[in-house]
């Protein structure tokens, strides 16, 4: 047996039937909804409940992450957008036009995350423009988290439906 067959036997390229893909999908969306604009959600809750130093820490973390995000998007935003669109187009074409299941799985994982990235840049611009007081900042961050969770739930639903379709189609064709 050659190394190529061994690797592909060890790593199942049929992603939708692989447990590790579903674990990775859940971890990605759990992490995406926990880290709101780079700030852990528990820090936001603590600032909302207790104020004081927790509020100051949260505002500092938000400021640091917003400045970082806006600097990156200002300096290399168009290049990142172009590369991301190119990569997503290639994954989508290979996955759905040429029926490469691995590319379908990666596309269904990354495309919704790109929407969350765009939402993060939009929210960062809003926070810089409005310079809100802490209560309004917490409301904006909670809204951002809600939209992230909504995108995540829709993504998991679509991925599960597509994965079941793929597994049933392969099961019918394989027998």
C-alpha positions in Angstrom: 0.0 0.0 0.0 1.4 3.4 -0.9 1.4 6.5 1.4 -1.3 8.2 -0.7 -3.8 5.5 0.0 -2.8 5.3 3.6 -3.3 9.0 4.2 -6.7 9.0 2.4 -7.7 5.9 4.4 -6.8 7.7 7.6 -8.4 11.0 6.7 -11.8 10.4 5.2 -12.3 13.0 2.4 -16.0 12.4 2.5 -16.4 15.3 5.0 -20.1 15.1 5.7 -19.9 11.6 7.0 -16.9 12.4 9.2 -17.5 13.1 12.9 -14.5 15.4 13.0 -16.1 17.8 10.5 -19.2 18.2 12.7 -17.1 18.7 15.8 -15.0 21.4 14.0 -18.2 23.0 12.8 -19.7 23.2 16.3 -16.4 24.5 17.8 -16.0 27.2 15.1 -19.5 28.5 15.7 -19.2 28.2 19.5 -16.0 30.2 19.4 -17.4 32.8 16.9 -20.4 33.5 19.2 -18.3 33.6 22.4 -15.7 36.1 21.0 -17.7 39.2 20.2 -15.4 41.6 18.2 -12.4 39.9 19.9 -13.9 40.4 23.4 -15.0 37.3 25.4 -18.8 37.4 26.1 -18.3 36.8 29.8 -16.3 40.0 30.0 -19.2 41.9 28.4 -21.6 40.4 30.9 -19.4 41.2 33.8 -19.1 44.8 32.7 -22.9 45.0 32.3 -23.5 43.5 35.8 -20.8 45.0 37.9 -19.4 48.1 36.1 -16.3 49.7 37.5 -13.0 48.0 36.6 -14.8 45.3 34.6 -16.4 48.1 32.5 -13.1 49.8 32.0 -11.4 46.5 31.0 -14.2 45.7 28.5 -14.0 49.2 26.9 -10.2 48.9 26.6 -10.5 45.5 24.9 -13.1 46.8 22.5 -11.0 49.8 21.7 -7.9 47.7 21.1 -9.7 45.2 18.9 -11.6 47.8 16.9 -8.4 49.8 16.2 -6.7 46.5 15.1 -9.6 45.5 12.9 -9.9 48.9 11.3 -6.2 49.2 10.7 -6.0 45.8 9.0 -9.1 46.6 6.9 -7.8 50.0 6.0 -4.3 48.8 5.0 -5.0 45.5 3.4 -8.8 45.3 3.3 -9.2 45.2 -0.5 -6.4 42.6 -0.9 -8.0 40.4 1.8 -11.5 40.9 0.2 -10.1 40.0 -3.2 -8.3 36.9 -1.9 -11.3 35.8 0.1 -13.6 36.2 -2.9 -11.2 34.3 -5.1 -10.8 31.5 -2.6 -14.6 31.2 -2.0 -15.3 31.2 -5.7 -12.8 28.4 -6.3 -14.2 26.4 -3.3 -17.8 27.0 -4.5 -17.0 26.1 -8.1 -15.0 23.0 -7.2 -17.5 22.0 -4.6 -20.8 22.5 -6.3 -20.0 22.5 -10.0 -17.4 19.7 -9.9 -19.0 17.9 -6.9 -15.9 17.8 -4.8 -17.3 17.1 -1.3 -14.3 18.3 0.6 -14.6 21.7 -1.1 -18.3 21.8 -0.4 -17.6 21.2 3.3 -14.9 23.9 3.5 -17.1 26.4 1.6 -20.1 25.8 3.9 -17.7 26.4 6.9 -15.9 29.4 5.6 -18.5 31.4 3.6 -20.7 32.2 6.7 -17.6 33.2 8.6 -16.8 35.7 5.9 -20.3 37.2 6.5 -19.4 37.5 10.2 -16.1 39.1 9.3 -17.9 41.7 7.2 -20.4 42.3 10.1 -17.5 42.8 12.5 -15.9 45.5 10.2 -19.3 47.2 10.0 -19.8 47.1 13.7 -16.3 48.4 14.3 -17.0 51.4 12.0 -20.3 52.0 13.9 -18.6 51.9 17.3 -15.9 54.4 16.1 -18.4 56.7 14.5 -20.8 56.8 17.4 -18.4 56.5 20.3 -21.2 55.2 22.5 -21.5 55.2 26.3 -20.9 51.8 27.9 -24.6 50.8 28.0 -25.1 51.5 24.3 -21.7 49.8 23.5 -22.9 46.7 25.3 -26.2 46.8 23.4 -24.3 47.0 20.1 -22.0 44.1 21.1 -25.0 42.0 22.1 -26.7 42.7 18.8 -23.5 41.8 17.0 -23.5 38.5 18.9 -27.1 37.9 18.1 -26.5 38.3 14.4 -23.4 36.1 14.6 -25.5 33.4 16.3 -28.3 33.8 13.7 -25.7 33.3 10.9 -24.3 30.4 12.7 -27.6 28.7 13.2 -28.5 29.2 9.6 -25.1 27.9 8.5 -25.4 24.8 10.7 -28.9 24.1 9.4 -27.9 24.5 5.7 -24.8 22.4 6.3 -26.7 19.7 8.0 -29.4 19.5 5.2 -26.7 19.5 2.5 -24.6 16.9 4.4 -27.7 14.6 4.8 -28.4 15.0 1.1 -24.8 14.1 0.2 -24.8 11.1 2.6 -28.1 9.8 1.2 -27.0 10.3 -2.4 -23.7 8.5 -1.8 -25.5 5.8 0.2 -28.0 5.2 -2.7 -25.3 5.3 -5.3 -22.9 3.2 -3.3 -25.4 0.3 -2.9 
